[in-house]
Structure formats: C-alpha cells, structure tokens
Amino acid sequence: MQTVVIDILNEKALSLLKDLESLKLIKLRGGKSQSISKAYKGAMTKQPLSKVNEQLTELRESWQ
C-alpha cells in the first residue's frame, strides 16, 4: 500500500475519487484537522476571559 497526499482543486475530482473508492481501488480518509475538530467540538464551555487568565496563571505557576 502506498499513501499520497493530494489537494482537491475541483469538486469533480473528489467525485472521481469517490467512484474509485466505491470500486475498492483506493481508500479516502479525511484530513487530520477535520477529524480533530469534530472530536473536540463543544468540549469546552465558554468562560469569561478573567477566569481563563486565572486558570492559565495557576497552570504556569504549577510548572515552576
């Protein structure tokens, strides 16, 4: 098996690649950034900036 990275310049190309996948000639995988963003979407709750700064300060102090 060989892995290559390509940039899709036209939606028709993606359609052709999907056809090749349905013929079991290739396997398409989503980009890493897509899978990461889906995995962590909504994982953090909104907080006031002052609270975030306070947490960062505590974290930095624990490293020292």
C-alpha positions as CSV (number, residue, x, y, z in Angstrom):
1,M,0.0,0.0,0.0
2,Q,1.2,3.5,-0.8
3,T,0.0,6.7,0.8
4,V,-0.1,10.0,-1.1
5,V,-1.5,13.5,-0.2
6,I,-3.4,15.5,-2.8
7,D,-5.0,18.9,-3.0
8,I,-8.5,18.8,-4.5
9,L,-8.8,21.7,-6.9
10,N,-12.2,20.9,-8.3
11,E,-15.3,19.1,-6.9
12,K,-15.4,16.8,-9.9
13,A,-12.0,15.4,-8.9
14,L,-13.5,14.5,-5.5
15,S,-16.4,12.8,-7.2
16,L,-14.0,10.7,-9.3
17,L,-12.0,9.7,-6.2
18,K,-15.2,8.6,-4.5
19,D,-16.0,6.5,-7.6
20,L,-12.6,4.9,-7.3
21,E,-13.2,4.2,-3.6
22,S,-16.6,2.5,-4.4
23,L,-14.7,0.2,-6.8
24,K,-12.4,-0.6,-3.9
25,L,-9.3,0.7,-5.7
26,I,-8.5,3.4,-3.2
27,K,-9.4,4.4,0.3
28,L,-10.2,8.0,1.2
29,R,-9.5,9.4,4.6
30,G,-10.5,12.8,5.9
31,G,-7.8,15.4,6.8
32,K,-6.4,15.3,10.3
33,S,-7.8,18.8,11.1
34,Q,-11.3,17.7,10.2
35,S,-11.2,14.7,12.5
36,I,-9.7,16.6,15.4
37,S,-12.2,19.5,15.1
38,K,-15.1,17.0,15.1
39,A,-13.7,15.1,18.0
40,Y,-13.4,18.2,20.3
41,K,-16.3,20.3,19.1
42,G,-18.2,21.6,22.1
43,A,-15.8,20.1,24.6
44,M,-15.0,23.4,26.2
45,T,-17.6,25.7,27.7
46,K,-17.5,29.4,27.3
47,Q,-15.8,31.3,30.2
48,P,-15.1,34.9,31.0
49,L,-11.6,36.0,29.9
50,S,-10.7,36.8,33.5
51,K,-11.4,33.2,34.5
52,V,-9.3,31.8,31.7
53,N,-6.4,34.0,32.6
54,E,-6.7,32.9,36.2
55,Q,-6.5,29.3,35.2
56,L,-3.6,29.9,32.9
57,T,-1.7,31.7,35.7
58,E,-2.3,28.8,38.1
59,L,-1.1,26.3,35.5
60,R,2.0,28.2,34.7
61,E,2.8,28.6,38.5
62,S,2.5,24.8,38.9
63,W,5.2,24.2,36.3
64,Q,7.7,26.3,38.1
